[in-house]
């Protein structure tokens, strides 16, 4: 439902999705990437050069954030250490 809502209401602008736990934060971000990957344009939410975001991702400690940000999907929770 989140992926469809983003495509319908905010396909070119940032969107926030609130969930109730750290675990759900990671799972939701990974689900969004899975949906992106199944579409024709897997990096449709990425609005910057891939080289730049890959350089940024290389500096991140959190694996889930590092894996998702290259698709234009980021996550944040209280225990996150970038």
N, CA, C and O atoms as a printed pandas DataFrame, in Angstrom:
     atom_number atom_name residue_name chain_id  residue_number  x_coord  y_coord  z_coord
0              1         N          UNK        A               1    0.805   -1.216    0.000
1              2        CA          UNK        A               1    0.000    0.000    0.000
2              3         C          UNK        A               1    0.844    1.274    0.000
3              4         O          UNK        A               1    0.464    2.258   -0.635
4              5         N          UNK        A               2    1.967    1.275    0.692
5              6        CA          UNK        A               2    2.820    2.473    0.749
6              7         C          UNK        A               2    3.378    2.811   -0.623
7              8         O          UNK        A               2    3.364    3.972   -1.031
8              9         N          UNK        A               3    3.860    1.823   -1.324
9             10        CA          UNK        A               3    4.458    2.041   -2.634
10            11         C          UNK        A               3    3.438    2.650   -3.598
11            12         O          UNK        A               3    3.738    3.624   -4.288
12            13         N          UNK        A               4    2.257    2.087   -3.644
13            14        CA          UNK        A               4    1.201    2.599   -4.522
14            15         C          UNK        A               4    0.815    4.023   -4.141
15            16         O          UNK        A               4    0.572    4.854   -5.015
16            17         N          UNK        A               5    0.757    4.306   -2.853
17            18        CA          UNK        A               5    0.401    5.649   -2.391
18            19         C          UNK        A               5    1.471    6.661   -2.784
19            20         O          UNK        A               5    1.145    7.782   -3.173
20            21         N          UNK        A               6    2.733    6.286   -2.688
21            22        CA          UNK        A               6    3.809    7.188   -3.087
22            23         C          UNK        A               6    3.712    7.479   -4.580
23            24         O          UNK        A               6    3.806    8.633   -4.997
24            25         N          UNK        A               7    3.524    6.443   -5.378
25            26        CA          UNK        A               7    3.424    6.645   -6.818
26            27         C          UNK        A               7    2.237    7.517   -7.189
27            28         O          UNK        A               7    2.319    8.308   -8.128
28            29         N          UNK        A               8    1.154    7.384   -6.473
29            30        CA          UNK        A               8   -0.045    8.153   -6.783
30            31         C          UNK        A               8    0.044    9.600   -6.287
31            32         O          UNK        A               8   -0.305   10.526   -7.018
32            33         N          UNK        A               9    0.505    9.794   -5.063
33            34        CA          UNK        A               9    0.425   11.109   -4.436
34            35         C          UNK        A               9    1.732   11.910   -4.444
35            36         O          UNK        A               9    1.702   13.135   -4.332
36            37         N          UNK        A              10    2.857   11.243   -4.572
37            38        CA          UNK        A              10    4.133   11.967   -4.488
38            39         C          UNK        A              10    5.229   11.283   -5.311
39            40         O          UNK        A              10    6.281   10.940   -4.771
40            41         N          UNK        A              11    4.992   11.083   -6.608
41            42        CA          UNK        A              11    5.967   10.320   -7.397
42            43         C          UNK        A              11    7.307   11.024   -7.596
43            44         O          UNK        A              11    8.313   10.358   -7.838
44            45         N          UNK        A              12    7.344   12.342   -7.501
45            46        CA          UNK        A              12    8.594   13.069   -7.745
46            47         C          UNK        A              12    9.081   13.874   -6.546
47            48         O          UNK        A              12   10.100   14.559   -6.633
48            49         N          UNK        A              13    8.375   13.800   -5.448
49            50        CA          UNK        A              13    8.750   14.562   -4.258
50            51         C          UNK        A              13    8.959   13.617   -3.080
51            52         O          UNK        A              13    8.444   12.499   -3.090
52            53         N          UNK        A              14    9.707   14.049   -2.065
53            54        CA          UNK        A              14    9.941   13.188   -0.902
54            55         C          UNK        A              14    8.650   12.812   -0.185
55            56         O          UNK        A              14    7.682   13.572   -0.168
56            57         N          UNK        A              15    8.662   11.632    0.401
57            58        CA          UNK        A              15    7.523   11.142    1.179
58            59         C          UNK        A              15    8.053   10.519    2.464
59            60         O          UNK        A              15    9.141    9.943    2.482
60            61         N          UNK        A              16    7.287   10.637    3.525
61            62        CA          UNK        A              16    7.631   10.016    4.808
62            63         C          UNK        A              16    6.622    8.928    5.112
63            64         O          UNK        A              16    5.424    9.095    4.884
64            65         N          UNK        A              17    7.110    7.822    5.625
65            66        CA          UNK        A              17    6.249    6.727    6.056
66            67         C          UNK        A              17    6.585    6.464    7.518
67            68         O          UNK        A              17    7.737    6.193    7.853
68            69         N          UNK        A              18    5.601    6.543    8.370
69            70        CA          UNK        A              18    5.812    6.298    9.796
70            71         C          UNK        A              18    5.382    4.882   10.134
71            72         O          UNK        A              18    4.300    4.437    9.752
72            73         N          UNK        A              19    6.248    4.178   10.858
73            74        CA          UNK        A              19    5.950    2.825   11.321
74            75         C          UNK        A              19    6.236    2.758   12.818
75            76         O          UNK        A              19    6.791    3.695   13.391
76            77         N          UNK        A              20    5.860    1.662   13.439
77            78        CA          UNK        A              20    5.877    1.616   14.902
78            79         C          UNK        A              20    7.136    1.026   15.541
79            80         O          UNK        A              20    7.258    1.042   16.766
80            81         N          UNK        A              21    8.073    0.507   14.748
81            82        CA          UNK        A              21    9.250   -0.101   15.375
82            83         C          UNK        A              21   10.477    0.032   14.478
83            84         O          UNK        A              21   10.368    0.317   13.285
84            85         N          UNK        A              22   11.641   -0.180   15.076
85            86        CA          UNK        A              22   12.886   -0.163   14.300
86            87         C          UNK        A              22   12.880   -1.270   13.256
87            88         O          UNK        A              22   13.285   -1.064   12.111
88            89         N          UNK        A              23   12.429   -2.417   13.654
89            90        CA          UNK        A              23   12.367   -3.557   12.734
90            91         C          UNK        A              23   11.465   -3.238   11.547
91            92         O          UNK        A              23   11.818   -3.512   10.400
92            93         N          UNK        A              24   10.315   -2.665   11.825
93            94        CA          UNK        A              24    9.377   -2.330   10.756
94            95         C          UNK        A              24    9.952   -1.243    9.845
95            96         O          UNK        A              24    9.632   -1.199    8.657
96            97         N          UNK        A              25   10.795   -0.371   10.393
97            98        CA          UNK        A              25   11.460    0.653    9.578
98            99         C          UNK        A              25   12.312   -0.007    8.508
99           100         O          UNK        A              25   12.220    0.337    7.330
100          101         N          UNK        A              26   13.141   -0.956    8.923
101          102        CA          UNK        A              26   13.997   -1.659    7.962
102          103         C          UNK        A              26   13.174   -2.451    6.962
103          104         O          UNK        A              26   13.439   -2.406    5.761
104          105         N          UNK        A              27   12.178   -3.173    7.452
105          106        CA          UNK        A              27   11.356   -3.999    6.566
106          107         C          UNK        A              27   10.601   -3.167    5.539
107          108         O          UNK        A              27   10.488   -3.564    4.379
108          109         N          UNK        A              28   10.088   -2.029    5.954
109          110        CA          UNK        A              28    9.351   -1.167    5.032
110          111         C          UNK        A              28   10.279   -0.622    3.953
111          112         O          UNK        A              28    9.917   -0.607    2.776
112          113         N          UNK        A              29   11.460   -0.178    4.336
113          114        CA          UNK        A              29   12.422    0.335    3.352
114          115         C          UNK        A              29   12.808   -0.761    2.363
115          116         O          UNK        A              29   12.889   -0.509    1.161
116          117         N          UNK        A              30   13.046   -1.967    2.855
117          118        CA          UNK        A              30   13.405   -3.075    1.968
118          119         C          UNK        A              30   12.247   -3.466    1.058
119          120         O          UNK        A              30   12.462   -3.812   -0.104
120          121         N          UNK        A              31   11.029   -3.414    1.571
121          122        CA          UNK        A              31    9.853   -3.690    0.732
122          123         C          UNK        A              31    9.720   -2.663   -0.382
123          124         O          UNK        A              31    9.408   -3.015   -1.519
124          125         N          UNK        A              32    9.955   -1.391   -0.062
125          126        CA          UNK        A              32    9.883   -0.353   -1.094
126          127         C          UNK        A              32   10.898   -0.632   -2.204
127          128         O          UNK        A              32   10.592   -0.465   -3.385
128          129         N          UNK        A              33   12.088   -1.050   -1.830
129          130        CA          UNK        A              33   13.104   -1.368   -2.831
130          131         C          UNK        A              33   12.686   -2.570   -3.666
131          132         O          UNK        A              33   12.906   -2.594   -4.877
132          133         N          UNK        A              34   12.090   -3.556   -3.031
133          134        CA          UNK        A              34   11.628   -4.731   -3.773
134          135         C          UNK        A              34   10.581   -4.332   -4.814
135          136         O          UNK        A              34   10.604   -4.822   -5.943
136          137         N          UNK        A              35    9.672   -3.448   -4.433
137          138        CA          UNK        A              35    8.675   -2.969   -5.390
138          139         C          UNK        A              35    9.336   -2.170   -6.506
139          140         O          UNK        A              35    8.973   -2.320   -7.672
140          141         N          UNK        A              36   10.292   -1.332   -6.163
141          142        CA          UNK        A              36   11.009   -0.564   -7.184
142          143         C          UNK        A              36   11.719   -1.494   -8.163
143          144         O          UNK        A              36   11.690   -1.275   -9.374
144          145         N          UNK        A              37   12.353   -2.526   -7.630
145          146        CA          UNK        A              37   13.093   -3.467   -8.466
146          147         C          UNK        A              37   12.183   -4.227   -9.420
147          148         O          UNK        A              37   12.609   -4.621  -10.505
148          149         N          UNK        A              38   10.940   -4.433   -9.024
149          150        CA          UNK        A              38   10.015   -5.170   -9.894
150          151         C          UNK        A              38    9.418   -4.273  -10.982
151          152         O          UNK        A              38    8.804   -4.778  -11.922
152          153         N          UNK        A              39    9.587   -2.971  -10.871
153          154        CA          UNK        A              39    9.121   -2.046  -11.894
154          155         C          UNK        A              39   10.190   -1.866  -12.973
155          156         O          UNK        A              39   11.304   -2.376  -12.856
156          157         N          UNK        A              40    9.831   -1.144  -14.003
157          158        CA          UNK        A              40   10.762   -0.891  -15.098
158          159         C          UNK        A              40   11.907    0.036  -14.703
159          160         O          UNK        A              40   12.961    0.031  -15.340
160          161         N          UNK        A              41   11.704    0.831  -13.654
161          162        CA          UNK        A              41   12.705    1.811  -13.240
162          163         C          UNK        A              41   13.037    1.610  -11.758
163          164         O          UNK        A              41   12.446    2.273  -10.906
164          165         N          UNK        A              42   13.962    0.718  -11.438
165          166        CA          UNK        A              42   14.224    0.401  -10.031
166          167         C          UNK        A              42   14.762    1.560   -9.198
167          168         O          UNK        A              42   14.651    1.543   -7.973
168          169         N          UNK        A              43   15.342    2.563   -9.848
169          170        CA          UNK        A              43   15.881    3.706   -9.098
170          171         C          UNK        A              43   15.032    4.952   -9.334
171          172         O          UNK        A              43   15.547    6.068   -9.397
172          173         N          UNK        A              44   13.723    4.743   -9.461
173          174        CA          UNK        A              44   12.823    5.859   -9.761
174          175         C          UNK        A              44   12.751    6.907   -8.656
175          176         O          UNK        A              44   12.375    8.048   -8.927
176          177         N          UNK        A              45   13.094    6.561   -7.439
177          178        CA          UNK        A              45   13.051    7.524   -6.346
178          179         C          UNK        A              45   14.388    8.232   -6.150
179          180         O          UNK        A              45   14.498    9.116   -5.300
180          181         N          UNK        A              46   15.387    7.863   -6.909
181          182        CA          UNK        A              46   16.707    8.479   -6.801
182          183         C          UNK        A              46   16.762    9.690   -7.724
183          184         O          UNK        A              46   16.620    9.564   -8.940
184          185         N          UNK        A              47   16.968   10.861   -7.135
185          186        CA          UNK        A              47   16.972   12.095   -7.903
186          187         C          UNK        A              47   18.318   12.814   -7.806
187          188         O          UNK        A              47   18.383   14.022   -7.580
188          189         N          UNK        A              48   19.379   12.044   -7.982
189          190        CA          UNK        A              48   20.733   12.594   -8.007
190          191         C          UNK        A              48   21.613   11.604   -8.750
191          192         O          UNK        A              48   21.223   10.448   -8.914
192          193         N          UNK        A              49   22.783   12.022   -9.202
193          194        CA          UNK        A              49   23.661   11.091   -9.918
194          195         C          UNK        A              49   24.028    9.878   -9.061
195          196         O          UNK        A              49   24.296   10.002   -7.866
196          197         N          UNK        A              50   24.035    8.718   -9.692
197          198        CA          UNK        A              50   24.336    7.476   -8.963
198          199         C          UNK        A              50   25.724    7.512   -8.332
199          200         O          UNK        A              50   25.920    6.982   -7.238
200          201         N          UNK        A              51   26.682    8.129   -9.004
201          202        CA          UNK        A              51   28.044    8.192   -8.460
202          203         C          UNK        A              51   28.068    8.936   -7.124
203          204         O          UNK        A              51   28.785    8.548   -6.202
204          205         N          UNK        A              52   27.284    9.998   -7.030
205          206        CA          UNK        A              52   27.243   10.775   -5.785
206          207         C          UNK        A              52   26.634    9.981   -4.638
207          208         O          UNK        A              52   27.170    9.971   -3.530
208          209         N          UNK        A              53   25.519    9.318   -4.901
209          210        CA          UNK        A              53   24.850    8.578   -3.826
210          211         C          UNK        A              53   25.673    7.352   -3.428
211          212         O          UNK        A              53   25.663    6.960   -2.262
212          213         N          UNK        A              54   26.381    6.744   -4.375
213          214        CA          UNK        A              54   27.228    5.603   -4.034
214          215         C          UNK        A              54   28.390    6.039   -3.149
215          216         O          UNK        A              54   28.799    5.299   -2.254
216          217         N          UNK        A              55   28.927    7.239   -3.394
217          218        CA          UNK        A              55   30.000    7.765   -2.541
218          219         C          UNK        A              55   29.479    8.022   -1.134
219          220         O          UNK        A              55   30.167    7.745   -0.152
220          221         N          UNK        A              56   28.274    8.547   -1.037
221          222        CA          UNK        A              56   27.664    8.783    0.274
222          223         C          UNK        A              56   27.393    7.456    0.978
223          224         O          UNK        A              56   27.684    7.302    2.165
224          225         N          UNK        A              57   26.837    6.504    0.241
225          226        CA          UNK        A              57   26.506    5.191    0.817
226          227         C          UNK        A              57   27.747    4.499    1.370
227          228         O          UNK        A              57   27.677    3.812    2.389
228          229         N          UNK        A              58   28.872    4.679    0.705
229          230        CA          UNK        A              58   30.118    4.041    1.157
230          231         C          UNK        A              58   30.562    4.534    2.526
231          232         O          UNK        A              58   31.341    3.859    3.199
232          233         N          UNK        A              59   30.081    5.699    2.950
233          234        CA          UNK        A              59   30.481    6.254    4.245
234          235         C          UNK        A              59   29.547    5.842    5.381
235          236         O          UNK        A              59   29.836    6.119    6.546
236          237         N          UNK        A              60   28.429    5.183    5.059
237          238        CA          UNK        A              60   27.416    4.853    6.063
238          239         C          UNK        A              60   27.743    3.552    6.781
239          240         O          UNK        A              60   28.200    2.591    6.161
240          241         N          UNK        A              61   27.511    3.523    8.079
241          242        CA          UNK        A              61   27.757    2.321    8.877
242          243         C          UNK        A              61   26.566    1.379    8.889
243          244         O          UNK        A              61   26.737    0.160    8.908
244          245         N          UNK        A              62   25.361    1.932    8.877
245          246        CA          UNK        A              62   24.164    1.108    8.961
246          247         C          UNK        A              62   23.934    0.394    7.632
247          248         O          UNK        A              62   23.761    1.042    6.600
248          249         N          UNK        A              63   23.932   -0.927    7.655
249          250        CA          UNK        A              63   23.829   -1.703    6.411
250          251         C          UNK        A              63   22.502   -1.477    5.695
251          252         O          UNK        A              63   22.481   -1.328    4.473
252          253         N          UNK        A              64   21.402   -1.448    6.430
253          254        CA          UNK        A              64   20.096   -1.255    5.800
254          255         C          UNK        A              64   20.024    0.097    5.100
255          256         O          UNK        A              64   19.521    0.193    3.980
256          257         N          UNK        A              65   20.520    1.130    5.750
257          258        CA          UNK        A              65   20.534    2.457    5.136
258          259         C          UNK        A              65   21.454    2.472    3.922
259          260         O          UNK        A              65   21.105    3.040    2.887
260          261         N          UNK        A              66   22.612    1.860    4.037
261          262        CA          UNK        A              66   23.569    1.809    2.930
262          263         C          UNK        A              66   22.971    1.083    1.715
263          264         O          UNK        A              66   23.182    1.492    0.573
264          265         N          UNK        A              67   22.224    0.005    1.977
265          266        CA          UNK        A              67   21.633   -0.776    0.891
266          267         C          UNK        A              67   20.429   -0.090    0.252
267          268         O          UNK        A              67   20.169   -0.279   -0.936
268          269         N          UNK        A              68   19.699    0.698    1.021
269          270        CA          UNK        A              68   18.475    1.301    0.501
270          271         C          UNK        A              68   18.688    2.669   -0.127
271          272         O          UNK        A              68   17.983    3.037   -1.067
272          273         N          UNK        A              69   19.647    3.421    0.379
273          274        CA          UNK        A              69   19.808    4.800   -0.075
274          275         C          UNK        A              69   20.194    4.884   -1.549
275          276         O          UNK        A              69   19.878    5.874   -2.211
276          277         N          UNK        A              70   20.866    3.872   -2.070
277          278        CA          UNK        A              70   21.248    3.890   -3.485
278          279         C          UNK        A              70   20.039    3.785   -4.410
279          280         O          UNK        A              70   20.151    4.023   -5.613
280          281         N          UNK        A              71   18.886    3.429   -3.850
281          282        CA          UNK        A              71   17.639    3.391   -4.617
282          283         C          UNK        A              71   16.788    4.634   -4.371
283          284         O          UNK        A              71   15.684    4.748   -4.904
284          285         N          UNK        A              72   17.298    5.563   -3.566
285          286        CA          UNK        A              72   16.528    6.761   -3.253
286          287         C          UNK        A              72   15.576    6.560   -2.094
287          288         O          UNK        A              72   14.670    7.367   -1.883
288          289         N          UNK        A              73   15.775    5.486   -1.339
289          290        CA          UNK        A              73   14.936    5.173   -0.179
290          291         C          UNK        A              73   15.839    5.207    1.051
291          292         O          UNK        A              73   16.840    4.493    1.113
292          293         N          UNK        A              74   15.485    6.031    2.018
293          294        CA          UNK        A              74   16.278    6.122    3.246
294          295         C          UNK        A              74   15.414    5.738    4.435
295          296         O          UNK        A              74   14.191    5.647    4.322
296          297         N          UNK        A              75   16.044    5.518    5.553
297          298        CA          UNK        A              75   15.303    5.175    6.759
298          299         C          UNK        A              75   15.936    5.864    7.951
299          300         O          UNK        A              75   17.113    6.226    7.938
300          301         N          UNK        A              76   15.125    6.033    8.979
301          302        CA          UNK        A              76   15.622    6.641   10.211
302          303         C          UNK        A              76   14.872    6.049   11.388
303          304         O          UNK        A              76   13.651    5.896   11.348
304          305         N          UNK        A              77   15.602    5.722   12.421
305          306        CA          UNK        A              77   15.003    5.301   13.683
306          307         C          UNK        A              77   15.937    5.704   14.805
307          308         O          UNK        A              77   17.079    6.090   14.557
308          309         N          UNK        A              78   15.467    5.618   16.025
309          310        CA          UNK        A              78   16.204    6.131   17.186
310          311         C          UNK        A              78   17.576    5.478   17.357
311          312         O          UNK        A              78   18.491    6.116   17.878
312          313         N          UNK        A              79   17.740    4.242   16.938
313          314        CA          UNK        A              79   19.001    3.553   17.137
314          315         C          UNK        A              79   19.947    3.626   15.950
315          316         O          UNK        A              79   20.966    2.935   15.925
316          317         N          UNK        A              80   19.625    4.444   14.979
317          318        CA          UNK        A              80   20.427    4.516   13.764
318          319         C          UNK        A              80   21.744    5.235   13.996
319          320         O          UNK        A              80   21.787    6.303   14.607
320          321         N          UNK        A              81   22.809    4.636   13.503
321          322        CA          UNK        A              81   24.133    5.256   13.497
322          323         C          UNK        A              81   24.574    5.317   12.054
323          324         O          UNK        A              81   24.925    4.297   11.461
324          325         N          UNK        A              82   24.559    6.503   11.490
325          326        CA          UNK        A              82   24.920    6.646   10.075
326          327         C          UNK        A              82   26.398    6.366    9.899
327          328         O          UNK        A              82   26.909    6.432    8.781
